[in-house]
Amino acid sequence: MKTTLILLALLSGILLGEVRDWTDAKTQRTVTGEMLDKHRDNTKAQVRLLSGRTVWLETARLVEGDQEYVVDWVKLVKHLTIRVVAVKDLRKTVEVIAVAGKADIEVRAYSSPTDRSPEVTHVPKGESLTFNFTGSSKYKVEAWQDGIRVNLAS
Protein backbone atom coordinates (compact mmCIF):
# COMPACT_ATOMS: atom_id res chain seq x y z
CA MET A 1 0.00 0.00 0.00
CA LYS A 2 2.81 2.41 0.92
CA THR A 3 4.56 1.70 -2.41
CA THR A 4 1.33 2.46 -4.27
CA LEU A 5 1.00 5.81 -2.48
CA ILE A 6 4.60 6.75 -3.24
CA LEU A 7 4.14 5.81 -6.89
CA LEU A 8 0.92 7.84 -7.02
CA ALA A 9 2.70 10.84 -5.51
CA LEU A 10 5.53 10.59 -8.04
CA LEU A 11 3.13 10.29 -10.96
CA SER A 12 1.11 13.21 -9.64
CA GLY A 13 4.27 15.30 -9.54
CA ILE A 14 4.94 14.54 -13.17
CA LEU A 15 1.39 15.28 -14.24
CA LEU A 16 0.67 18.31 -12.07
CA GLY A 17 3.90 20.27 -12.06
CA GLU A 18 6.00 21.13 -8.99
CA VAL A 19 4.56 19.21 -6.06
CA ARG A 20 5.93 20.19 -2.65
CA ASP A 21 5.22 19.80 1.05
CA TRP A 22 3.54 22.77 2.77
CA THR A 23 4.16 23.00 6.53
CA ASP A 24 2.09 24.78 9.21
CA ALA A 25 4.60 26.69 11.38
CA LYS A 26 2.68 26.17 14.64
CA THR A 27 1.58 22.52 14.34
CA GLN A 28 4.26 21.25 11.92
CA ARG A 29 1.42 19.49 10.06
CA THR A 30 2.17 19.12 6.34
CA VAL A 31 0.11 18.78 3.20
CA THR A 32 1.49 17.93 -0.22
CA GLY A 33 0.40 19.69 -3.37
CA GLU A 34 1.06 22.00 -6.29
CA MET A 35 0.68 25.77 -6.04
CA LEU A 36 -1.91 27.05 -8.53
CA ASP A 37 -2.42 30.69 -7.62
CA LYS A 38 -2.00 33.31 -4.91
CA HIS A 39 -3.55 36.54 -3.69
CA ARG A 40 -1.79 39.65 -4.99
CA ASP A 41 -0.76 40.60 -1.47
CA ASN A 42 0.72 37.09 -0.91
CA THR A 43 -1.60 36.44 2.08
CA LYS A 44 -2.97 33.18 0.66
CA ALA A 45 -1.74 30.44 -1.68
CA GLN A 46 -4.05 28.15 -3.65
CA VAL A 47 -2.79 24.57 -3.63
CA ARG A 48 -4.06 21.45 -5.42
CA LEU A 49 -3.54 18.51 -3.07
CA LEU A 50 -2.58 15.04 -4.32
CA SER A 51 -6.21 14.02 -3.73
CA GLY A 52 -7.24 16.58 -6.37
CA ARG A 53 -8.93 18.84 -3.82
CA THR A 54 -8.04 22.54 -4.04
CA VAL A 55 -7.44 24.57 -0.85
CA TRP A 56 -6.33 28.07 0.10
CA LEU A 57 -3.48 28.19 2.65
CA GLU A 58 -2.89 31.28 4.78
CA THR A 59 0.69 32.29 4.09
CA ALA A 60 1.26 33.72 7.59
CA ARG A 61 0.63 30.24 9.07
CA LEU A 62 3.31 28.56 6.94
CA VAL A 63 6.97 28.02 7.80
CA GLU A 64 9.39 30.68 6.54
CA GLY A 65 10.61 28.67 3.53
CA ASP A 66 7.04 28.16 2.31
CA GLN A 67 6.27 31.86 2.81
CA GLU A 68 9.30 32.78 0.67
CA TYR A 69 8.19 30.30 -2.00
CA VAL A 70 4.76 31.99 -2.18
CA VAL A 71 6.29 35.47 -2.50
CA ASP A 72 8.71 34.36 -5.26
CA TRP A 73 6.20 32.18 -7.14
CA VAL A 74 5.11 33.47 -10.55
CA LYS A 75 2.17 32.02 -12.47
CA LEU A 76 3.88 31.76 -15.83
CA VAL A 77 1.00 30.12 -17.65
CA LYS A 78 -0.55 33.55 -18.09
CA HIS A 79 2.74 35.02 -19.27
CA LEU A 80 2.99 33.35 -22.67
CA THR A 81 0.43 34.20 -25.33
CA ILE A 82 0.57 33.09 -28.94
CA ARG A 83 -1.64 33.72 -31.95
CA VAL A 84 -1.42 33.04 -35.66
CA VAL A 85 -1.29 36.35 -37.56
CA ALA A 86 -0.86 35.05 -41.13
CA VAL A 87 -0.90 31.83 -43.15
CA LYS A 88 0.83 31.43 -46.53
CA ASP A 89 1.79 28.24 -48.39
CA LEU A 90 1.12 26.03 -45.32
CA ARG A 91 3.43 28.19 -43.18
CA LYS A 92 2.11 30.18 -40.23
CA THR A 93 3.40 33.49 -38.95
CA VAL A 94 2.96 33.35 -35.19
CA GLU A 95 3.00 36.30 -32.79
CA VAL A 96 4.45 35.48 -29.38
CA ILE A 97 3.92 37.74 -26.38
CA ALA A 98 6.08 36.82 -23.41
CA VAL A 99 5.87 38.54 -20.01
CA ALA A 100 8.41 37.74 -17.31
CA GLY A 101 7.30 38.22 -13.73
CA LYS A 102 9.79 38.10 -10.86
CA ALA A 103 12.23 35.92 -12.79
CA ASP A 104 13.85 35.87 -16.24
CA ILE A 105 12.28 33.51 -18.77
CA GLU A 106 13.62 31.98 -21.95
CA VAL A 107 11.19 31.46 -24.83
CA ARG A 108 11.95 28.72 -27.36
CA ALA A 109 10.01 28.79 -30.64
CA TYR A 110 10.19 25.58 -32.71
CA SER A 111 9.08 25.88 -36.35
CA SER A 112 8.23 22.16 -36.58
CA PRO A 113 8.21 18.96 -34.46
CA THR A 114 11.62 17.98 -35.88
CA ASP A 115 13.21 21.40 -35.32
CA ARG A 116 16.36 20.93 -33.21
CA SER A 117 17.43 24.58 -33.31
CA PRO A 118 14.62 26.72 -31.92
CA GLU A 119 14.54 30.49 -32.05
CA VAL A 120 15.54 31.44 -28.49
CA THR A 121 14.53 34.74 -26.91
CA HIS A 122 15.41 35.90 -23.39
CA VAL A 123 12.96 38.06 -21.44
CA PRO A 124 14.42 39.76 -18.33
CA LYS A 125 12.35 39.76 -15.14
CA GLY A 126 9.70 42.45 -15.04
CA GLU A 127 9.79 42.99 -18.81
CA SER A 128 7.66 41.91 -21.77
CA LEU A 129 8.56 41.16 -25.35
CA THR A 130 6.59 40.59 -28.53
CA PHE A 131 8.11 38.82 -31.54
CA ASN A 132 7.00 36.92 -34.64
CA PHE A 133 8.31 33.69 -36.12
CA THR A 134 7.28 31.49 -39.04
CA GLY A 135 6.60 27.80 -38.60
CA SER A 136 4.73 24.80 -39.95
CA SER A 137 1.20 23.93 -38.84
CA LYS A 138 2.80 21.96 -35.97
CA TYR A 139 4.96 24.70 -34.47
CA LYS A 140 5.64 24.72 -30.70
CA VAL A 141 6.52 27.48 -28.23
CA GLU A 142 7.95 26.83 -24.76
CA ALA A 143 8.75 29.10 -21.81
CA TRP A 144 11.63 28.09 -19.51
CA GLN A 145 12.62 29.42 -16.10
CA ASP A 146 15.80 28.32 -14.33
CA GLY A 147 16.17 25.33 -16.68
CA ILE A 148 12.61 24.08 -16.08
CA ARG A 149 9.90 24.18 -18.75
CA VAL A 150 7.03 26.14 -17.23
CA ASN A 151 4.74 26.61 -20.23
CA LEU A 152 4.01 24.97 -23.57
CA ALA A 153 1.83 26.34 -26.35
CA SER A 154 1.13 25.28 -29.92
N, C-alpha and C positions, 0 to 999 in steps of 0.2 A: 504494500500500500504506500509506504514512504517513497519507494522508487518511482511509483506512478505519479505521486505529487511533485516530486523533483522534476521528472520529465515534463509534466504539464507546465510547471513554472518556467522551465527552459524554453519550451515551445511558445509559451505566451510571450516571453521576452523577444523572441524572434518575430512574432506576428504583430505585437503591439508597438514596439519601439523600446525606449530605455525604461526598463522596469527596475525599480529600486525600493529599498526599505525606507519607510517613513516612521520616525520615532517620536513619541510623546515625551517631552522633556521631564515632566513630573512623574509619570507612571512607568516610563521606559517601555511601554507597550508599543509594538510595531505592527504596521500593515504594509503589504507589498503591492505596488501598483505603478502605473505609468502616469506622469503628469500630463494633463490635457489642456489646462487653461489656468489663469489666475486673475485675481482682481487687479486693476491698475495700480492700486496703492499697496500691492503685495500682502494684504492682510489675510487672504485665503488662496488656497491652491486646490484646483479640481483634479482628482486622481481617479483613474479607472483601476479598480482592484482586480486581482487575478480571477475572481468570481464573475467579473463582468459588470458588477455594480459600480456606479459612479458616486463619489462622495466629495464634499468640500471640507478640507482640513484648515483649521485656523493656524496661520503661520506662527503666531506668537506662542502657541503651545508646543511647537516642534523644537527639536534640538538645534543648536546653532548651525551645524553643517547643512541640515535640511532647510533652515531659514535662508542661508546663503544661496542654496540651489534655487529656491523659489525666486529670489531677487535677480539672479543671473539668467534664469530660464527665459528663452525667447521662443515664441510660437512661430516657427519658420514656415509652416504650411501656408500661412497667409502672406508670406513675403516673396513668393514666386508666382508670377502670373504670366501666362502665355496665351497668344491668340494668333490665328492665321490671318495675315493681312493681304496676301495675294497667292494665286495659284496659276502656274504657267507650265505647260508641258510636263505634267505630273510632278512638278517640284513646288514646294510650298515656301513662301517667305513668312517667317514666324517672328513676331515681336515678343521679346522677353522683357519683363519688368521685374527687376530684382531689388528688394529692399532689405538691407542688413539692419538688424536691431542692435543689441548690445555686443555683438561679436561679428568679425569679418565673415563673409561667406564667399565661396568659390562656386561659380555657375559653370557647368559643363554642358555644352550643346552638341549633341550627336546628330549628324545629318541622316544617318541610317542605322539599322541594327548592327551592321558589320563595321561601322566607323570605329577605328581604333585611335583616332587622333581628334578628339573633340575640340571645338572652339572653347577656350577657357577664359573666363572673365572674373576678375577679383572685385568684390564690392566691400569697401572698408566699413567698419561698424558705424552705424548712424547715417549712412548714405544710401542713395538709391541710384539705379542705373537702368537705362532702357537701351536695348540694342536689337538689331535684326540679324537673322541668319537664314540661309536657304537650305532646305532638306527635303528628303523624300517623304512620302506619305506616312512613313514609320519613323519619323524623327523622335528624339528623346532629349529632355532637358532635366538635369539634376542640380540640386543645390547641396553643397558640402560645407560643413563647419567642423573645424579641428579634426579633419580626416574621417569624419563620419557623414554618410549620406543622410540628409535630413528632409529631403523633398524630392519627388520624382513627378514629372509631368510629361505628357505626350499627346 
